[in-house]
Amino acid sequence: MRNRINLQRLRPLFSALALAGAAGPAAAQRLLDLPMRAGAGADALAAGAIAVFWNPGSLGIPAGRGEALAIDVRGPSSTSLDGIGLAAVVRLDPQTAVAAGVQRVSVDEIEATSTSPLPGEGTAPIDLAENAFSFAALRSIGPTMSVGVNVLYARASDYVGGSGDVAIGTGFRWTPAWKFSPALAAGVRHDEQGTDWFAGAAVSRALGRDSVWTARAEYGVRGSARFRGMSHRTALFASWRDRFGVSAGVAAEPGADGHTFKPVMGVGLRLSRYQLSVLREDLPNGVGAVHSFRLGVSF
């Protein structure tokens, strides 16, 4: 008889990622859809190499040849949920950039059973995983507008469906030279399960007589065929000489009983061409927190 998955360790994870039953059938097929994030703000505004997983219009044109990053995501101990992401963006010319990324999310060492909910003797543990590959290209249209396209391929292990999904997306970012340095961005992504969309807006202002501090406020909204309702993210940032920064915000995720509000906090440090950051974000339903550790380098 084929072994079964022991669901005891998965129940907290299912509760969090399926959003207390608010998700539709499509969401149940992507229970390992853990977002890769490097900041507390709007997903559509996430700039640099991380944008290959989100809005290709926010990739930006690197100041040098390019940049690369690695993200290590640590889930709550009660879920054994972990992930890793690698991404890089390279400038082809002053108006064009291309990017590639790979991410893996997994739930490790789940006990297998044969005839009962209890772990069976001599059975090997099961690892659930999903791998995703992303490719993107950006074109700058004048000094304030950029547009991009991306292609994403995701494949889960046999215990999570085993099928591969291909998604195609596009997005833009607009940064007009107005007071408070506003930024607007939006993107869409479509696959056989439906369409995801996300948008964001931000304003920033230099503080102090010498303008060594900069304050920034962001708001993001996201809708998906994988869940009902919309998720919202609001965050405030403060940075010193573009070398040190802190952020704090609130993420509102839709659920069966309305939105669940959870805090998001981050801190970042730039040392020459290296960037280090840590992001902490709670999962819904009191499951615990996800910590994301990022290391970036410009070249």
WOGI-V116275 format. One record per residue. N is the residue number from 1. BURIAL is 1 if it has 16 or more other ideal C-beta (glycine too) atoms within 10 Angstrom, else 0. D_FIRST is the distance of its C-alpha to the first C-alpha in Angstrom with 2 decimals. Layout:
n=N burial=BURIAL d_first=D_FIRST
n=N burial=BURIAL d_first=D_FIRST
//
This chain:
n=1 burial=0 d_first=0.00
n=2 burial=0 d_first=3.76
n=3 burial=0 d_first=6.35
n=4 burial=1 d_first=9.03
n=5 burial=1 d_first=12.72
n=6 burial=1 d_first=14.91
n=7 burial=0 d_first=17.61
n=8 burial=0 d_first=20.26
n=9 burial=1 d_first=21.70
n=10 burial=1 d_first=21.62
n=11 burial=0 d_first=23.52
n=12 burial=1 d_first=26.94
n=13 burial=1 d_first=26.38
n=14 burial=1 d_first=25.21
n=15 burial=1 d_first=28.21
n=16 burial=1 d_first=30.59
n=17 burial=1 d_first=29.60
n=18 burial=1 d_first=28.94
n=19 burial=1 d_first=32.33
n=20 burial=1 d_first=31.59
n=21 burial=0 d_first=30.31
n=22 burial=1 d_first=33.38
n=23 burial=1 d_first=31.57
n=24 burial=1 d_first=30.77
n=25 burial=0 d_first=27.64
n=26 burial=1 d_first=28.58
n=27 burial=1 d_first=28.62
n=28 burial=0 d_first=25.06
n=29 burial=1 d_first=24.13
n=30 burial=1 d_first=26.16
n=31 burial=1 d_first=25.27
n=32 burial=1 d_first=26.23
n=33 burial=1 d_first=29.62
n=34 burial=1 d_first=31.72
n=35 burial=1 d_first=35.31
n=36 burial=1 d_first=37.19
n=37 burial=1 d_first=40.59
n=38 burial=1 d_first=43.59
n=39 burial=1 d_first=45.88
n=40 burial=1 d_first=46.22
n=41 burial=1 d_first=47.88
n=42 burial=1 d_first=47.14
n=43 burial=1 d_first=44.34
n=44 burial=1 d_first=46.62
n=45 burial=1 d_first=49.29
n=46 burial=1 d_first=47.16
n=47 burial=1 d_first=49.30
n=48 burial=1 d_first=48.87
n=49 burial=1 d_first=45.78
n=50 burial=1 d_first=43.45
n=51 burial=1 d_first=44.58
n=52 burial=1 d_first=42.43
n=53 burial=1 d_first=39.50
n=54 burial=1 d_first=41.69
n=55 burial=1 d_first=45.07
n=56 burial=1 d_first=46.28
n=57 burial=1 d_first=49.77
n=58 burial=1 d_first=49.89
n=59 burial=1 d_first=49.24
n=60 burial=1 d_first=52.98
n=61 burial=1 d_first=55.09
n=62 burial=1 d_first=54.86
n=63 burial=0 d_first=58.24
n=64 burial=0 d_first=57.55
n=65 burial=0 d_first=55.36
n=66 burial=1 d_first=52.14
n=67 burial=1 d_first=49.82
n=68 burial=1 d_first=46.29
n=69 burial=1 d_first=44.09
n=70 burial=0 d_first=40.94
n=71 burial=1 d_first=39.22
n=72 burial=0 d_first=36.88
n=73 burial=1 d_first=35.16
n=74 burial=0 d_first=34.00
n=75 burial=1 d_first=32.11
n=76 burial=1 d_first=32.14
n=77 burial=0 d_first=30.57
n=78 burial=0 d_first=28.54
n=79 burial=1 d_first=26.62
n=80 burial=1 d_first=26.49
n=81 burial=1 d_first=27.63
n=82 burial=1 d_first=29.71
n=83 burial=1 d_first=31.28
n=84 burial=0 d_first=33.80
n=85 burial=1 d_first=36.18
n=86 burial=0 d_first=38.70
n=87 burial=1 d_first=41.44
n=88 burial=1 d_first=44.84
n=89 burial=1 d_first=47.71
n=90 burial=1 d_first=50.52
n=91 burial=1 d_first=53.92
n=92 burial=0 d_first=54.97
n=93 burial=0 d_first=58.38
n=94 burial=0 d_first=60.13
n=95 burial=0 d_first=58.45
n=96 burial=0 d_first=55.01
n=97 burial=1 d_first=51.91
n=98 burial=1 d_first=48.35
n=99 burial=1 d_first=45.27
n=100 burial=1 d_first=41.68
n=101 burial=1 d_first=38.91
n=102 burial=0 d_first=35.30
n=103 burial=1 d_first=33.17
n=104 burial=0 d_first=29.76
n=105 burial=1 d_first=28.17
n=106 burial=1 d_first=25.11
n=107 burial=1 d_first=23.27
n=108 burial=0 d_first=22.31
n=109 burial=0 d_first=20.11
n=110 burial=1 d_first=17.83
n=111 burial=1 d_first=15.51
n=112 burial=1 d_first=11.73
n=113 burial=1 d_first=9.84
n=114 burial=0 d_first=6.54
n=115 burial=0 d_first=8.23
n=116 burial=0 d_first=11.72
n=117 burial=0 d_first=14.17
n=118 burial=0 d_first=15.19
n=119 burial=0 d_first=14.39
n=120 burial=0 d_first=12.05
n=121 burial=0 d_first=14.04
n=122 burial=0 d_first=14.09
n=123 burial=0 d_first=12.15
n=124 burial=0 d_first=14.41
n=125 burial=0 d_first=15.97
n=126 burial=1 d_first=15.69
n=127 burial=0 d_first=19.01
n=128 burial=1 d_first=19.80
n=129 burial=1 d_first=22.92
n=130 burial=1 d_first=25.32
n=131 burial=1 d_first=28.13
n=132 burial=1 d_first=31.30
n=133 burial=0 d_first=34.34
n=134 burial=1 d_first=37.71
n=135 burial=0 d_first=40.98
n=136 burial=1 d_first=44.23
n=137 burial=1 d_first=47.92
n=138 burial=1 d_first=50.89
n=139 burial=1 d_first=54.43
n=140 burial=1 d_first=57.27
n=141 burial=0 d_first=59.68
n=142 burial=0 d_first=62.82
n=143 burial=0 d_first=63.06
n=144 burial=0 d_first=61.20
n=145 burial=0 d_first=58.37
n=146 burial=1 d_first=55.26
n=147 burial=1 d_first=52.49
n=148 burial=1 d_first=49.18
n=149 burial=1 d_first=46.08
n=150 burial=1 d_first=42.58
n=151 burial=0 d_first=39.33
n=152 burial=1 d_first=35.98
n=153 burial=0 d_first=32.59
n=154 burial=1 d_first=29.45
n=155 burial=1 d_first=25.90
n=156 burial=1 d_first=22.92
n=157 burial=1 d_first=19.71
n=158 burial=0 d_first=16.64
n=159 burial=1 d_first=15.46
n=160 burial=1 d_first=18.92
n=161 burial=1 d_first=19.22
n=162 burial=0 d_first=19.92
n=163 burial=0 d_first=23.04
n=164 burial=0 d_first=26.58
n=165 burial=1 d_first=29.48
n=166 burial=0 d_first=33.14
n=167 burial=1 d_first=35.90
n=168 burial=0 d_first=39.66
n=169 burial=1 d_first=42.11
n=170 burial=1 d_first=45.80
n=171 burial=1 d_first=48.09
n=172 burial=1 d_first=51.57
n=173 burial=1 d_first=53.53
n=174 burial=1 d_first=57.17
n=175 burial=1 d_first=59.41
n=176 burial=0 d_first=62.95
n=177 burial=0 d_first=65.86
n=178 burial=0 d_first=66.62
n=179 burial=0 d_first=67.45
n=180 burial=0 d_first=64.54
n=181 burial=0 d_first=62.70
n=182 burial=0 d_first=60.23
n=183 burial=1 d_first=57.01
n=184 burial=1 d_first=54.94
n=185 burial=1 d_first=51.63
n=186 burial=1 d_first=48.94
n=187 burial=1 d_first=45.99
n=188 burial=0 d_first=43.43
n=189 burial=1 d_first=40.10
n=190 burial=0 d_first=38.28
n=191 burial=1 d_first=34.85
n=192 burial=0 d_first=32.77
n=193 burial=1 d_first=31.90
n=194 burial=0 d_first=35.60
n=195 burial=0 d_first=38.51
n=196 burial=1 d_first=38.99
n=197 burial=1 d_first=42.55
n=198 burial=1 d_first=44.36
n=199 burial=1 d_first=48.02
n=200 burial=1 d_first=50.19
n=201 burial=1 d_first=53.81
n=202 burial=1 d_first=55.67
n=203 burial=0 d_first=59.21
n=204 burial=1 d_first=60.67
n=205 burial=0 d_first=64.01
n=206 burial=0 d_first=65.71
n=207 burial=0 d_first=66.92
n=208 burial=0 d_first=69.90
n=209 burial=0 d_first=73.18
n=210 burial=0 d_first=71.72
n=211 burial=0 d_first=68.52
n=212 burial=0 d_first=66.38
n=213 burial=0 d_first=63.83
n=214 burial=1 d_first=61.95
n=215 burial=0 d_first=60.23
n=216 burial=1 d_first=57.65
n=217 burial=1 d_first=55.89
n=218 burial=1 d_first=52.86
n=219 burial=1 d_first=51.04
n=220 burial=1 d_first=47.89
n=221 burial=1 d_first=45.93
n=222 burial=1 d_first=42.61
n=223 burial=1 d_first=40.92
n=224 burial=1 d_first=37.59
n=225 burial=1 d_first=35.54
n=226 burial=1 d_first=32.65
n=227 burial=1 d_first=34.40
n=228 burial=0 d_first=37.16
n=229 burial=1 d_first=40.50
n=230 burial=0 d_first=42.03
n=231 burial=1 d_first=41.73
n=232 burial=1 d_first=44.99
n=233 burial=1 d_first=46.11
n=234 burial=1 d_first=49.60
n=235 burial=1 d_first=50.83
n=236 burial=0 d_first=54.08
n=237 burial=1 d_first=54.78
n=238 burial=0 d_first=57.62
n=239 burial=1 d_first=58.32
n=240 burial=0 d_first=61.09
n=241 burial=0 d_first=62.52
n=242 burial=0 d_first=59.12
n=243 burial=0 d_first=58.15
n=244 burial=0 d_first=56.62
n=245 burial=1 d_first=54.96
n=246 burial=0 d_first=53.23
n=247 burial=1 d_first=51.48
n=248 burial=0 d_first=50.30
n=249 burial=1 d_first=48.94
n=250 burial=0 d_first=46.77
n=251 burial=1 d_first=43.64
n=252 burial=1 d_first=43.06
n=253 burial=1 d_first=39.58
n=254 burial=1 d_first=38.98
n=255 burial=1 d_first=36.87
n=256 burial=0 d_first=36.39
n=257 burial=0 d_first=39.53
n=258 burial=0 d_first=41.61
n=259 burial=1 d_first=41.94
n=260 burial=1 d_first=40.87
n=261 burial=0 d_first=43.46
n=262 burial=1 d_first=42.57
n=263 burial=0 d_first=44.90
n=264 burial=1 d_first=44.74
n=265 burial=1 d_first=46.80
n=266 burial=1 d_first=47.51
n=267 burial=0 d_first=49.92
n=268 burial=1 d_first=50.85
n=269 burial=0 d_first=53.18
n=270 burial=1 d_first=54.70
n=271 burial=0 d_first=56.11
n=272 burial=0 d_first=57.91
n=273 burial=0 d_first=55.30
n=274 burial=0 d_first=52.29
n=275 burial=1 d_first=50.69
n=276 burial=0 d_first=48.57
n=277 burial=1 d_first=47.10
n=278 burial=0 d_first=44.76
n=279 burial=1 d_first=43.40
n=280 burial=0 d_first=41.91
n=281 burial=1 d_first=40.31
n=282 burial=1 d_first=38.56
n=283 burial=1 d_first=35.37
n=284 burial=1 d_first=35.62
n=285 burial=1 d_first=34.83
n=286 burial=0 d_first=35.84
n=287 burial=1 d_first=32.76
n=288 burial=1 d_first=35.03
n=289 burial=0 d_first=36.85
n=290 burial=1 d_first=36.12
n=291 burial=0 d_first=38.50
n=292 burial=1 d_first=39.32
n=293 burial=0 d_first=41.36
n=294 burial=1 d_first=43.23
n=295 burial=0 d_first=45.23
n=296 burial=1 d_first=47.34
n=297 burial=0 d_first=49.96
n=298 burial=1 d_first=52.64
n=299 burial=0 d_first=53.87
//
